[in-house]
């Protein structure tokens, strides 16, 4: 029955007009009842929802993971990324590759975020965290396809992650309380494990020692990585790289007279300035009116007197090395050269900061009243030729809480990758100093957590048992991928590892993949170690990313929005602004 909004007697509806009904339906002129359409979103909005959308997101993430899968481990391969500007990058660092891939899929971007967070928080394990997240999603995909509610999977995945982290902490071996020599050796082993999967893996012992020496030279309370400078010089062999126990920076822009300055000092005094030492030109609109032509010479003399007064004060304070963040002109350069002093202008800010930290000098913004305690010192200052570059080296600094690595190599891309590799190793050593607990690498810890979770799952009733087992199976991706990247039979090696880790007396806990022979080995005895923080952070971040993606059931993509002035934002192939679209009452657009 149809009711109209009138009182007792229904009026005849107007012909050819739909009639409203109590049920929210509308009667069309032909007598058909229809549901009126409700428009919530703008025209052109793209919406995808339901199970299909979730599976699509999982597939996108798995495609991203496949792009970095082969970079894991000592036998991992490198990726060459060539961008639109023509810059070529060769790397097997997970975070670097993910950043360069420029991923646009909204759900897959979460993998880029966890790789970056792992890189900034720990320094290493970026490929591991992406690989684990992809494998968690791969294992959860069949459950989603079978109609399991994602929240059930999320609940037990989070529970499994907590159990895994607790097991890592239980198995971690502390390196606290060792004497300095033993501790340095343990830190070197951690650095070598990180470097073994990098481009400089062939010289991991040489660079591992360099990273440990660099970190141990820092302030042990702060361990600020910005106090380690890395300078790159093309040419020469990797082993020609060296560590300066102080500061080294490239020779700055210099004027005539620079070559007459001495290039070696013992126990010099160092003055650091944030001040220009050159004649300043007048501003364009400056005007000086003179009534007497002889006054002109006085103005010129005043300018010269000001600069000479500054230079005299620099010499009088007793400094032999004068550094400035701003320019030191040709007059000042020659003036200092005549008096046997060394100067360098336009020193980079980070280099000047490290000089002040190392020598104890304080940056001055004026040369008036400079006292001896504001000057710094070092044992030796020298200018040294490194390849085609000349470097200023400050060695044996008394307040030295900084150091500089000078890297050599044949190609620019190689040196860049070496710098990224050493940065990862430095971060690992820093974390190992702060959180002095290590776990065996080579997939050993992953296999042990997997076994632990399988044992736990047997006591879980209901569907949760399957989800925890899926989480445990996903952890085996690390040893499996290590085998695949080394060219060995992953099934055979994993079966051996499962048998070892299933031994009741715990003697197989530290067994992992031997990438040299294709068998298994005790990775703890072989000094293949990594800080426990790497694994804890990787499992936590991968689980969170997985839960985030599983909890998305709808994606809404808004049409191209408008700019602040009401014009559409231009996109390739899109319509123009006011002239190309509708007039909106503003008249016709201009012809172009």
VEXMIPA-408892 format. One record per residue (C-alpha): residue in one letter; x, y, z. Coordinates in steps of 0.001 Angstrom, whole numbers, padded with zeros to 6 digits, always signed. Each point is the difference from the previous one (the first is absolute). Layout:
residues N
AXYZ/...
END
This chain:
residues 592
X+000000+000000+000000/X+001144+003490-000845/X-000494+002927+002390/X+000274+003627-001001/X+000835+002770+002435/X-003586+001406-000217/X-002628-000412+002746/X-002821-002574-000186/X-000864-000013-003706/X+002868-000839-002278/X+000330+002392-002888/X+000716-001134-003480/X+003663+000292-000688/X+000971+002275-002837/X+000434-001945-003220/X+003562-001051-001002/X+001448+000856+003443/X+001459-002553+002412/X-001911-000528+003251/X+001719-000291+003431/X-000753-003036+002117/X+000368-000775+003699/X+002645-002628-000606/X+002307+002554-001630/X-000778-001405-003464/X-001184+002050-002960/X-002734-000942-002448/X+000838+000896-003571/X-002674+001014-002566/X-000007-003573-001330/X-000918-001325+003433/X+003459-001438+000768/X+001364+000438+003546/X+003691+001071+000202/X+002485+000989+002706/X+001145+003627-000450/X+003768+000375-000568/X+001971+001635+002826/X+003146+001864-001095/X+002646+000265+002771/X+003257+000454-001907/X+000981+002314-002804/X-000433-001102-003566/X+003091-001853-001187/X+000943-001377+003438/X+001440-003497-000288/X-000934-002412+002812/X+001135-003577+000450/X-001006-002086+002975/X-000435-003477+001405/X+002068-003131-000226/X+001150+000768-003545/X+001494+003306+001112/X+001901-001635+002866/X+001433-002707-002262/X+000970+002672-002541/X+001972+001856+002714/X+001733-003234+001058/X+000969-000743-003622/X+001427+003521-000410/X+002145-000381+003143/X+001243-003426-001137/X+001036+001513-003350/X+002063+002645+001844/X+001633-002659+002195/X+001023-002013-003067/X+002017+002988-001233/X+002339-000080+003043/X-000163-003724+000796/X+003245-000881-001802/X+002088+002586+001892/X-000049-001895+003327/X+003142-001481+001491/X+003698-000300-000883/X-000808-001445-003435/X-002744+002546-000703/X+000016+001773-003359/X+000047+003766-000562/X-002602+002170-001709/X+000785+002733-002514/X-002559+002819+000172/X+000013+002622-002756/X-002270+003025+000596/X-001411+002608-002402/X+002846+002421+000757/X+002517-002549-001240/X+001425-000742+003463/X+001062-003633+000348/X+000062-001688+003409/X+001352-003500+000663/X-001043-001360+003383/X-001234-003027+001895/X-001140+002004+003030/X-003728-000624+000431/X-000856+003536+001189/X+001929+001654-002859/X-001687-002163-002647/X-003484+000507+001477/X+000561+003768+000059/X+001193+000066-003628/X-002840-002189-001320/X-002484+002892+000431/X-002930-002288+000837/X-003429+001572-000624/X-002321-002769+001260/X-001511+001389+003234/X+000112-003301+001948/X+003464-001050-001222/X+001434+003339+001219/X-000227-001358+003552/X+002870-002375-000887/X+002137+003002-000979/X-000803+001581+003372/X+001047-003052+002035/X+003246-000308-001998/X+000781+003649+000750/X-000896-000341+003680/X+002239-003084+000303/X+002820+001937-001683/X-000308+003009+002308/X-000687-001981+003178/X+002531-002833-000359/X+001987+000564-003202/X-000086-003564-001370/X-002626-002661-000700/X-001949+002096-002520/X-000325-002844-002523/X-000899-002396+002831/X-002891+002143+001225/X-001492+000376-003506/X+000401-003731-000663/X-001682-000972+003286/X-002942+002354-000588/X-000510-001428-003500/X+000130-003580+001289/X-002491+000716+002824/X-002392+001358-002641/X+000609-002983-002289/X-000842-002425+002825/X-003153+001906+000973/X-001335+000222-003575/X-001552-003552-000091/X-001881+000715+003244/X-001410+003239-001438/X-001068-001821-003185/X-001751-002647+002126/X-002067+002682+001716/X+001809+000291+003359/X-000575+003411+001579/X+003233+002048-000147/X-000302+001020+003670/X+000375-003643+001051/X+003267-000246-001963/X+001228+003336+001388/X-000679-001052+003601/X+002068-003190-000180/X+002759+001547-002159/X+000529+002629+002707/X+000069-002702+002653/X+002543-001992-002029/X+002179+003114-000472/X+000078+000601+003772/X+001017-003628+000593/X+002706+000276-002700/X+001479+003180+001520/X-000018-001599+003475/X+001844-003037-001403/X+002647+002232-001668/X+000642+001762+003318/X+000250-003393+001711/X+002609-001274-002491/X+002027+003243-000156/X+003552-000159+001374/X+001239+003090+001840/X+003479+001349-000771/X+000009+002346+003015/X+002742-000343+002581/X+002706-000995-002478/X+003354+001757+000013/X+000422+002678-002726/X+002109-002225-002296/X-002545-002866+000107/X-002903+002382-000496/X+001669+001631-003016/X+000523-003450-001532/X-003673-000905+000548/X-001123+003294-001557/X+002281-000674-002978/X-001766-003371-000523/X-003381+001778-000074/X+001301+002547-002532/X+001460-002783-002177/X-003357-001841-000010/X-001693+003161-001303/X+002704+000702-002606/X+000030-003598-001274/X-003190+000653-001991/X+001271+003278-001479/X+002052+000949-003036/X+003075+000394+002222/X-000444-003514+001454/X+003373-001092-001394/X+001760+002406+002375/X-002377-000425+002938/X+002786-000530+002541/X+001813+003190-001020/X-003152+002146+000001/X-001459-001744+003070/X+003012+001093+002056/X-000267+003514-001430/X-003694+000264+001038/X+000747-001182+003551/X+002911+002467+000343/X-002252+002797-001280/X-002815-000716+002474/X+002372-000473+002945/X+001520+003448-000689/X-003377+001708+000576/X-001417+001266+003282/X-001151-003330+001486/X-003031+001587+001674/X-001399+001676-003116/X+001440-002102-002855/X-001081+002687-002460/X+000415-001386-003566/X+000263+003555-001384/X+003424+000205+001623/X+001277-002641-002464/X+000822+001645-003308/X+000173-002079-003180/X+001964+001506-002898/X+000109-001646-003436/X+003001+000219-002320/X-000095-001746-003372/X+002969-002094-001059/X+002198-002510+001785/X-000906-003308+001642/X-002438-000620+002845/X+002851-000775+002384/X+001405+003496-000532/X-002938+001332+002044/X+001064+001286+003399/X-001392+001342+003276/X+001088+003372+001399/X-000201+000243+003795/X-001218+003556-000276/X-001301+002041-002911/X+000754-000080-003715/X-001615+002195-002623/X+000686+000793-003613/X+002127+003057-000758/X-002353+002945-000290/X-000130+002655-002716/X+003255+001987+000227/X+001464+003220-001380/X+003463+001062-001116/X+002489-000320+002806/X-001449-003274+001286/X+002927-002060-001296/X+002442+002188+001962/X-001652-000980+003280/X+001591-002771+002123/X-001799-003361-000270/X+001271-001703+003168/X-000168+001020+003666/X+000784-001691+003318/X-002326+000907+002894/X-001534+003005-001786/X-002632+002357+001420/X-003253-000088-001991/X-002367+002977-000396/X-003498-000705-001372/X-002023+002937-001351/X-003431+000682-001396/X+001203+003205-001587/X+001002+001385-003401/X+003632+001091-000335/X-000125+001932-003271/X-000768+003454-001308/X-003747+000437-000226/X-001378+001813-003015/X-002552+002744+000550/X-003632-000717-000599/X-001306+000882-003459/X-002072+002917+001227/X+002643+001413+002372/X+000817+003656-000544/X+002762+002103+001570/X-000002+003766-000633/X+003290+001814+000390/X+000675+003728+000040/X+003765-000381+000161/X+001794-002413-002421/X+002668-000730+002608/X-002657-001627+002182/X-000359-002815-002558/X+003408-001412+000920/X-001032-000024+003661/X-003034-002179-000805/X+002166-002460-001986/X+002585-000081+002809/X-002729-000670+002586/X-001086-003124-001897/X+003567-001303-000136/X+000585+000859+003648/X-003059-002030+001067/X+001159-003168-001803/X+003632+000424+001162/X-001156+000497+003578/X-001897-003307-000163/X+003009-001822-001457/X+002365+001485+002624/X-002271-001231+002781/X-000080-003529-001513/X+003825-000076+000029/X+000270+001584+003458/X-002179-002655+001658/X+002734-002575-000695/X-001925-002247-002426/X+001971-001802-002702/X-002991-001559-001796/X-002988+002227-000815/X-003212-001622-001295/X-003163+001836-000966/X-003439-001086-001160/X-000111+003115-002191/X+002459+001230-002618/X+003644+000910+000718/X+001061+002267-002873/X+003232+000303-001982/X+001296+002895+002130/X-000429-002010+003237/X+001488-003143-001590/X+003168+001850-001042/X+000151+001821+003342/X-000066-003293+001946/X+002472-001644-002411/X+002516+002818+000614/X-000219-000720+003735/X+000288-003821-000286/X-003635-000766+000857/X-002496-002367-001674/X-003557+001046-000825/X-003026-001617-001669/X-003288+001725-000815/X-003438-001339-000941/X+000452-003086+002193/X-003185-002132-000017/X-002086+000431+003143/X+000075-003680+001017/X+003798-000102-000449/X+000454+003153+002089/X-002249-001465+002721/X+002137-003139+000130/X+003206+002099+000129/X-001326+001877+003047/X-000987-003295+001684/X+003430-001524-000668/X+002329+002920+000754/X-002028+001718+002717/X-000183+003295-001936/X-003086+002210+000275/X-001503+001643-003084/X+000402+003798+000169/X-002172+002572-001764/X+002499+002800+000697/X+003784+000263+000276/X-000141+002447+002913/X+001257-001220+003386/X+000808-003571-001082/X+001420-001791+003055/X+002307-003071-000008/X-002741-002264+001428/X-002107+000679-003129/X+002706-001523-002214/X+000277-003720-000691/X+003021-002211-000502/X+001070-003361-001428/X+003254-001971-000131/X+000513+000174-003759/X-001563+001995-002821/X+000968-000856-003564/X-001240+000300-003551/X+000185-003353-001768/X-000578-001073-003595/X-002628-002763-000308/X-000513-001017-003630/X-000704+003179-001955/X-001237+001834+003088/X+001832+001779+002790/X-001251-000444+003549/X+000594+002023+003156/X+000543-002442+002879/X-000201+000744+003718/X+001516-002946+001902/X+000451-000808+003680/X-002672+002377+001274/X-000120+000137+003831/X-003773+000419+000242/X-000510-002393-002886/X-003534-001300-000051/X-000072-000204-003761/X+001701-001758-002907/X-000027-000065-003792/X+000020-002902-002474/X+001599+000674-003372/X-001269-002581-002504/X+001761-000953-003228/X-001365-001947-002953/X+000020-000268-003756/X-003502+001190-000919/X-002345+002623+001416/X-002906-002468+000431/X+002321-002423+001793/X+001167+002634+002503/X-003608+001119+000612/X-001053-003590+000754/X+003069-000484+002212/X-001014+003106+001987/X-003557-001362+000431/X+001407-003384+001090/X+002324+001572+002568/X-002864+002147+001295/X-001993-003213+000656/X+002980-001604+001763/X+000594+003120+002129/X-003672+000018+001056/X+000214-003697+000943/X+003120+000566+002117/X-001680+002992+001686/X-003062-002106+000850/X+002177-002851+001245/X+001840+002420+002313/X-003256+001435+001359/X-001958-003284+000150/X+002735-002527+000641/X-001904-003168-000958/X+000571-002131-003090/X-001711-002959-001678/X+001356-002483-002580/X-000634+000994-003619/X-000217-002047-003199/X-003683-000865+000549/X+000708-001820+003303/X-002105+002304+002183/X-002868-000067-002542/X-000093-003813-000029/X+000071-000127+003795/X-002894+002476+000338/X-001930-001983-002635/X+000464-003234+001966/X-000976+001719+003256/X-003232+001362-001530/X-000947-003380-001516/X+000395-001607+003434/X-002098+002751+001582/X-002711-000275-002687/X-000699-003634+000947/X-001438+001236+003283/X-002292+002573-001638/X-003591-001078-000615/X-001975+001126-003048/X+001028+001862-003112/X+002778+001850+001821/X+002173-003109-000312/X-000028+000336-003797/X+000820+003704+000081/X+002949-000414+002379/X+001273-002899-002123/X-000251+002258-003071/X+002043+002675+001827/X+002594-002649+000934/X+000221-001238-003578/X+000467+003566-001284/X+003099+000445+002192/X+001719-002779-001959/X+000180+002336-003009/X+003343+001420+001237/X+002013-003299-000088/X-001886-001073-003149/X+000909+003205-001827/X+003619-000226+001171/X+000165-003453-001637/X-001730+001161-003191/X+002331+002997-000359/X+003029-002257+000526/X-001182-002490-002646/X-000631-002910+002401/X-002998-002315+000474/X-002133+001834+002582/X-002244-003015+000733/X+002955-002214+000902/X+001664+002641+002227/X-003258+000902+001786/X-000705-003636+000784/X+003451-000321+001578/X-000573+003161+002018/X-003432-001147+001207/X+001540-003272+001183/X+002803+001837+001871/X-002334+002494+001663/X-002399-002784+001038/X+002659-001624+002201/X-001246+000034+003572/X+003271+000888+001738/X+000284+003393-001740/X+003311-000740-001702/X-001387+000946-003424/X-001259+003478+001022/X+002856+001861-001715/X-000004-001901-003302/X-000546+002023-003153/X+000800-000055-003714/X+003601-000386-001189/X+000016+002008-003232/X+003481-001227-000921/X-000647-003763-000044/X-003780-000187-000344/X-000331-001843+003313/X-000716+001087+003557/X+002353+001312+002696/X+000069+001396+003536/X-000099+003693-000906/X+000763+001101+003567/X+003273-001938-000034/X+000754+001399-003465/X-000408+003579+001360/X-002958+000787-002249/X-001714+002309+002470/X-002452+002857-000120/X-001403+002244+002753/X-003259-001372+001411/X-001528+003454-000585/X+000126-000599-003786/X-002190-003099+000244/X-002355+001422+002652/X-000612+003151-002043/X-000400-001957-003267/X-002617-002405+001400/X-001933+002809+001705/X-000016+002305-003050/X-000857-002805-002461/X-002896-001192+002189/X-001385+003538+000365/X+000168+000605-003760/X-001768-003331-000633/X-002771+000806+002494/X-000395+003461-001534/X-000495-001390-003507/X-002331-002794+001207/X-002206+002553+001764/X-000679+001959-003228/X-003237-001116-001680/X-000746+003023-002184/X+002033+002417-002077/X-001543+003299-001071/X+001882+001944-002642/X-001315+003549-000313/X-000100+001653-003425/X+002570+002608-000797/X-000487+002718+002587/X+000011+003719-000638/X+002683+002471+000912/X-000407+002842+002455/X-001267+002366-002721/X-002719-002436-001157/X+001909-001150-003063/X+000591-003700-000591/X+003533-001150+000764/X+001669-000688-003346/X+000888-003600-000694/X+001543-001604-003105/X-002712-000486-002559/X-002551+001838+002161/X-002127+002980-000956/X+001314+003511+000244/X-001128+002673+002430/X-002808+002480-000492/X+000438+000280-003731/X-000038-003750-000654/X-002909-000943+002288/X-003339+001595+000668/X-000231+003732+000207/X-001679+000115+003463/X-001482+003414-000915/X+003440+001572-000536/X-000290+000315-003770/X+002021-001883-002542/X+003575-000934+000622/X+002770+001549-002038/X+001002-001744-003191/X+003427-001583+000087/
END
